[in-house]
Amino acid sequence: DISQAFDRVWHDGLLFKLKHFLLAPYYLILKSYLENRSFSVRINNSISILHSIGAGVPQESDLSPLLYNVYTSDIPSTNNTILATYANDTAILASSSDANVASEYIQSHLNLITTWANNWRIKINETKSVQINFTLRRNEIPPLILNGTCIPIQSSTKYLGITLDKILTWSHHTKSKRKQANIRLHLLRPILKSKISLANKMLIYKSLIRPVWSYGIQIWGPAKPSNIRPLQSFQSIALRIITNAPWYLTNQNLQKDL
């Protein structure tokens, strides 16, 4: 995890990279956009002197994600690992029949990224970084080191909203999503039990509740039925609340009709 990703983009470094990507007129526009920015601090009636801003891209700007992507576009890669990045979340993956070899691949890649980050004034948050080993074996796997800090090994972790467990049963993910969906259903229950039309109730469910648990279903969908059951049970409960279905109507028929 990169700490304060958008706030720590070094202007001089970004401009150096932009100069290699863009034609002169476009480069000069972005240069004027970033340069001569300043800030002051106000406490009650006291205001500090102006200080120049040498890092960070403007918050809420449509350009900020693009500029950040340009700034980090040269992050090192290797032939033995896969690098997956989204905004400030980065994952390094390696596979091997020998866990020690896979660990060496990732450690070598981490060392390259650490050097790159230091050169470009990027702060990596070691406390939010985790190591997870996807394996059925119980062999001891050496820990990874990042900036002199041992990365903690966990049995599950969340990446881009998907909870991954070390043997990919997806049970951690479905249980987590069931809890989130329960909270959303509780908040919307008064509306779903009101006298608004069934069509509007279903629209609310499909727009505000179902996406909570169905996100990433392309990945965890093939999980064992026993691990998906918590979400199937939740949907049945939600649909019964929405339709006020009688007890004798089976869940299978209820979901089929809707």
Secondary structure as GFF3:
##gff-version 3
##sequence-region A 1 258
A	DSSP	three_ten_helix	6	8	.	.	.	ID=ss1
A	DSSP	alpha_helix	11	21	.	.	.	ID=ss2
A	DSSP	alpha_helix	24	34	.	.	.	ID=ss3
A	DSSP	beta_strand	38	39	.	.	.	ID=ss4
A	DSSP	beta_strand	42	43	.	.	.	ID=ss5
A	DSSP	beta_strand	46	47	.	.	.	ID=ss6
A	DSSP	beta_strand	51	52	.	.	.	ID=ss7
A	DSSP	alpha_helix	63	71	.	.	.	ID=ss8
A	DSSP	beta_strand	82	86	.	.	.	ID=ss9
A	DSSP	beta_strand	89	93	.	.	.	ID=ss10
A	DSSP	alpha_helix	99	119	.	.	.	ID=ss11
A	DSSP	three_ten_helix	126	128	.	.	.	ID=ss12
A	DSSP	beta_strand	145	146	.	.	.	ID=ss13
A	DSSP	beta_strand	149	150	.	.	.	ID=ss14
A	DSSP	beta_strand	156	159	.	.	.	ID=ss15
A	DSSP	beta_strand	162	165	.	.	.	ID=ss16
A	DSSP	alpha_helix	171	192	.	.	.	ID=ss17
A	DSSP	alpha_helix	198	204	.	.	.	ID=ss18
A	DSSP	pi_helix	205	209	.	.	.	ID=ss19
A	DSSP	alpha_helix	210	214	.	.	.	ID=ss20
A	DSSP	alpha_helix	217	220	.	.	.	ID=ss21
A	DSSP	alpha_helix	225	243	.	.	.	ID=ss22
A	DSSP	alpha_helix	251	257	.	.	.	ID=ss23
###
